């Protein structure tokens, strides 16, 4: 009987620990924004795009899986509307883009 009680206590402790880990991880936020910017450089191998925003600041962002396939279409000097997602840590990734034709 003591073994059964000990086994149940261990199972309860394990399940509480696992649920705490899952709760701490949480879900990533899905903050999404559209940003019009000029492409400064593109590195298809690293899946990164460097842009110049409206303030004139350069930012380097990583393209997500779906957008990474098509970043070779971008060239320095192109204007593009980028769909960016921001996670809880403030890191932005590009989830999509559309080249603006002047």
C-alpha positions in Angstrom: 0.0 0.0 0.0 2.9 2.4 0.8 4.4 1.6 -2.6 1.2 2.5 -4.4 0.9 5.8 -2.4 4.5 6.7 -3.1 4.0 5.9 -6.8 0.9 8.1 -7.0 2.8 11.0 -5.2 5.6 10.7 -7.7 3.2 10.7 -10.6 1.5 13.8 -9.3 4.8 15.6 -8.7 5.9 14.7 -12.2 2.7 16.0 -13.8 2.8 19.2 -11.9 6.4 19.8 -13.0 5.6 19.1 -16.6 2.6 21.4 -16.6 4.7 24.2 -15.0 7.3 23.9 -17.8 4.5 24.0 -20.5 3.0 27.1 -18.8 6.3 28.8 -18.6 7.0 28.3 -22.2 3.7 29.8 -23.2 2.7 30.5 -26.7 4.6 32.9 -29.0 2.8 36.2 -29.6 1.6 36.7 -33.1 2.1 40.4 -33.4 2.3 41.1 -37.0 2.9 44.4 -38.8 3.4 45.6 -42.3 6.5 47.7 -43.0 7.5 49.5 -46.2 11.2 49.6 -46.5 14.1 49.8 -49.0 16.2 46.7 -49.4 19.8 47.3 -48.7 21.2 43.8 -49.0 20.0 40.2 -49.2 21.9 37.0 -48.1 19.9 34.0 -49.3 22.3 31.5 -47.7 21.8 33.1 -44.2 18.2 33.9 -45.0 18.7 37.5 -43.9 17.5 40.8 -45.4 19.0 44.2 -44.4 16.5 47.0 -44.9 16.4 50.8 -44.4 13.3 51.9 -42.6 11.5 55.3 -42.9 13.7 56.7 -40.2 16.8 55.8 -42.2 18.0 53.1 -39.8 19.3 49.8 -41.2 17.9 46.6 -39.7 18.8 43.0 -40.4 16.0 40.5 -40.1 15.7 36.8 -40.8 13.2 35.5 -43.3 10.9 32.7 -42.1 10.6 29.5 -44.0 7.8 30.6 -46.4 9.5 33.9 -47.2 13.1 32.5 -47.3 12.3 30.6 -50.5 11.7 33.9 -52.4 14.2 36.3 -51.0 16.4 35.8 -54.1 13.8 37.9 -55.9 14.8 40.9 -53.9 17.6 43.2 -55.0 19.3 46.2 -53.3 17.4 49.3 -54.0 14.0 47.6 -54.3 11.1 48.9 -52.2 9.0 46.2 -50.6 6.2 45.9 -48.2 7.3 43.4 -45.5 5.1 41.4 -43.2 7.0 41.0 -40.0 6.2 39.0 -36.9 7.6 39.9 -33.5 8.0 37.4 -30.7 8.1 38.0 -27.0 11.8 38.8 -27.0 11.4 41.5 -29.6 13.0 39.5 -32.4 11.4 40.2 -35.8 11.2 37.7 -38.6 9.9 38.4 -42.1 6.9 36.1 -42.9 6.2 37.6 -46.3 6.9 40.4 -48.6 5.6 42.1 -51.8 7.8 44.1 -54.1 6.5 47.6 -54.7 6.6 48.6 -58.4 7.0 52.3 -58.9 
